[in-house]
Amino acid sequence: MDALAMALHTVLYSNSFAEVVIKNADMGGDCDTVGAIAGQIAGAIYGIDSYMLHLYSQMDDCKKERYEVFLKAFKLA
């Protein structure tokens, strides 16, 4: 319950996906769970933008060319 409340709080008081990510990363504690919840909510609100695509391109899986599922999901959206 606390993770959901904290995630909703960070999304409510943010203006972009990047701001949500930064607030959750700086939070400490159980920031991975809160960040996962807040990231899903922020993604639903703000959608996929160039910043999110940049974050995905920095991931290890993208460097190993295993991001076909993400690209298919992006095309469907």
C-alpha positions in Angstrom: 0.0 0.0 0.0 2.8 2.4 0.9 4.5 1.9 -2.5 1.3 2.7 -4.4 0.7 5.8 -2.3 4.3 7.0 -2.9 4.0 6.3 -6.6 0.8 8.2 -7.0 2.3 11.1 -5.0 5.4 11.4 -7.3 3.2 11.1 -10.4 0.8 13.7 -9.1 3.5 16.2 -8.4 5.5 15.8 -11.6 5.0 17.3 -15.0 6.9 14.7 -17.2 8.0 11.1 -17.4 11.6 12.2 -16.8 10.6 14.1 -13.6 8.8 11.0 -12.3 11.9 8.9 -12.9 14.3 11.3 -11.3 12.1 11.8 -8.2 11.7 8.0 -7.7 15.4 7.3 -8.2 16.4 10.0 -5.7 13.8 8.7 -3.1 15.9 5.9 -1.7 14.4 3.1 0.3 12.1 0.9 -1.8 12.6 3.1 -4.8 12.7 0.1 -7.3 9.1 -1.0 -6.4 7.8 2.6 -6.3 9.6 3.4 -9.5 8.1 0.5 -11.3 4.6 1.4 -10.3 5.1 5.1 -10.9 6.8 4.4 -14.3 3.8 2.4 -15.4 1.4 5.2 -14.4 3.5 7.9 -15.9 3.9 5.9 -19.1 0.2 5.6 -19.4 -0.2 9.4 -18.8 2.7 10.8 -20.9 3.1 8.0 -23.5 6.3 7.2 -25.3 8.4 10.2 -26.1 12.0 10.7 -27.3 13.3 10.7 -23.7 11.9 7.2 -23.0 13.3 5.9 -26.3 16.7 7.3 -25.3 16.5 5.5 -22.0 15.6 2.2 -23.8 18.5 2.7 -26.2 20.9 2.9 -23.2 19.8 -0.5 -21.8 22.0 -3.5 -22.1 19.4 -5.5 -24.0 19.3 -2.9 -26.7 23.1 -3.0 -27.1 22.8 -6.7 -27.6 20.0 -6.3 -30.2 17.3 -8.0 -28.2 14.7 -5.3 -28.2 12.4 -6.6 -30.9 9.5 -7.0 -28.5 9.7 -3.4 -27.4 9.8 -2.2 -31.0 6.7 -4.3 -31.9 4.9 -2.9 -28.9 5.9 0.6 -29.9 4.5 0.0 -33.4 1.2 -1.3 -32.0 0.8 1.8 -29.8 
